[in-house]
Amino acid sequence: MSYEEIYNQLSQLVAERFYLEQEDIKPETTFQHDLGADSLDIVELVMALEDQFGLQIDDEDAEKILTVGDAAHYIDEQRRSA
């Protein structure tokens, strides 16, 4: 799966979870500031990403994922190293 495919799936998932249009989601979109995600939203999003992409995201790594682009890069790196 290419980075573009990962980003496309990720932005679709984020748009659905936050009731937005996929076009409104950009790599620099922040989960907390731009989307208004609270800690529960973040936990639910991490679980959805784990299910969607078949990987495990450590709590330490999850804390470093601040933007949609960060998440896409993290997923891409994890899938390449698997």
C-alpha positions as CSV (number, residue, x, y, z in Angstrom):
1,M,0.0,0.0,0.0
2,S,1.4,3.4,-1.0
3,Y,1.6,6.5,1.2
4,E,-1.1,8.1,-1.0
5,E,-3.4,5.1,-0.4
6,I,-2.7,5.2,3.3
7,Y,-3.4,9.0,3.4
8,N,-6.6,8.6,1.4
9,Q,-8.0,5.9,3.7
10,L,-6.8,7.8,6.8
11,S,-8.4,11.1,5.7
12,Q,-11.6,9.4,4.9
13,L,-11.7,7.7,8.3
14,V,-10.9,11.0,10.0
15,A,-13.5,12.9,8.0
16,E,-16.2,10.3,8.9
17,R,-15.3,10.4,12.6
18,F,-15.4,14.2,12.8
19,Y,-18.3,14.7,10.4
20,L,-16.3,16.6,7.8
21,E,-15.8,16.3,4.1
22,Q,-12.7,14.4,3.1
23,E,-11.4,17.4,1.1
24,D,-11.4,19.4,4.3
25,I,-8.7,17.1,5.9
26,K,-5.2,18.2,5.1
27,P,-1.8,16.6,6.2
28,E,-1.3,19.6,8.6
29,T,-4.8,19.2,10.2
30,T,-4.2,18.8,13.9
31,F,-6.4,16.4,15.8
32,Q,-6.8,18.5,19.0
33,H,-6.7,22.0,17.7
34,D,-8.3,21.8,14.3
35,L,-10.6,18.9,14.9
36,G,-11.3,19.6,18.6
37,A,-10.5,16.0,19.6
38,D,-10.4,15.3,23.3
39,S,-8.5,12.4,24.9
40,L,-11.4,10.0,24.4
41,D,-11.6,10.9,20.7
42,I,-7.8,10.3,20.4
43,V,-8.1,6.9,22.0
44,E,-11.0,5.9,19.8
45,L,-9.1,7.2,16.7
46,V,-6.0,5.2,17.6
47,M,-8.1,2.1,18.0
48,A,-9.8,2.7,14.6
49,L,-6.4,3.2,13.0
50,E,-5.1,0.0,14.5
51,D,-8.2,-1.9,13.1
52,Q,-8.1,-0.2,9.7
53,F,-4.4,-0.7,9.1
54,G,-3.8,-3.9,11.1
55,L,-1.1,-2.5,13.4
56,Q,-0.5,-1.8,17.0
57,I,0.2,1.8,18.1
58,D,2.1,2.2,21.4
59,D,0.9,4.9,23.8
60,E,4.2,6.6,23.5
61,D,4.0,6.7,19.7
62,A,0.4,7.8,19.8
63,E,1.3,10.9,21.9
64,K,3.7,12.0,19.1
65,I,1.0,11.8,16.4
66,L,-0.4,15.4,16.4
67,T,-1.5,15.8,12.8
68,V,-3.2,13.7,10.0
69,G,0.2,13.8,8.2
70,D,2.0,12.5,11.3
71,A,-0.5,9.6,11.4
72,A,-0.1,8.8,7.7
73,H,3.7,8.8,8.0
74,Y,3.7,6.7,11.1
75,I,1.4,4.1,9.5
76,D,3.5,4.1,6.3
77,E,6.7,3.5,8.3
78,Q,5.2,0.7,10.4
79,R,3.8,-1.1,7.4
80,R,7.2,-0.8,5.6
81,S,9.1,-2.2,8.6
82,A,6.7,-5.1,9.1
